[in-house]
Amino acid sequence: MVVPQAAARTSAGLIIALPKEVTAQTQEVSTNVKMTLINDQPLPNWVRFDTKLNALVTDAVPQATFPLTVVLTVGNQRTVIRVTE
């Protein structure tokens, strides 16, 4: 996924909608849905996964943040998502 450079540097935060192909399965599973960093660590405190929006929602984005690689896990299926400028 690519975030426009100007948007990636905003202090207002972002809503980064994930592709429907990736999030379709989250509608079917009410539990066991999580998003982590690629190394299975929790997301940084400035970003969260909103299951209702199926989007990454950020506060002000720190400098030199992107690329950001996250993993969406639904049940036993893992999908790697790389967000870049």
N, C-alpha and C positions, 0 to 999 in steps of 0.2 A: 504494500500500500504506500502511496506517495502523498505526503502532506505538502501543500505549496509552501515555499520557503518563507514568505511573508506571514502566513498563518502559523507556521512552526515557531516563529519568534515573537508571538503576541503575548502580552502580559494578561490578557483576558481569559485565557484558557481555550481549549478546543473540545469539540465533540467529533470523534473520528468513528464514523459508522463502519462496521465490519461488513464484508460481502455476505449476501444472503446464503451463498453456498456454504459459507463457514458457520453461520449462526442458525441455519434452519433446524438443526438438531437440538438447539437449546430450547426451542418451543415445545419439544416432545418430552423433555426431561426436566422435572422440576427440582431435582437434587443432583448432586455430584457435578455441578457446573462451576468451574473455577478458572481463573486466569492468573498466571505467574510469569516471572521472567524465564528465559530459556534455561537457566540453571536451577529451576524450581524454587527460587527465592520469591518472596512476596513482591508485588508491584511497589515501586517507590511511592512515597506518601503524596506525591503530586498527581498521580494518575490512578483511576479505578475503572473497573469493568462494570457497566450498568447493564444488567440482564434485561431490563424492560426496553431499553433503547437498542440493545445489542451493539453497544459502542464503547470505545474507550473515552472516558471523560477526564479532562485534565484541568488543573488549576494553572496558574502561570507556569509556563514551561521553562525550566532552567536552560541556560546556555549549553551548547554542545551536547544536547540530549539525544539527537537522532544520529544514526539509526537506533531504533529500539526494537528488540526482538522479544516477543511474548509468546506464550503457549496457552491456547484455549483448550481446556480438557472438559469433555462431556462424557460422563461415564468412563469407559476405557479408551476412548478415542482422543488423541492429541493432535492439534493443528497448530503449526508454527506460523506466526504472523510477524512479518518484518515491516516496521513503519520507518520510512525515510523521508527526507526533505526533497 
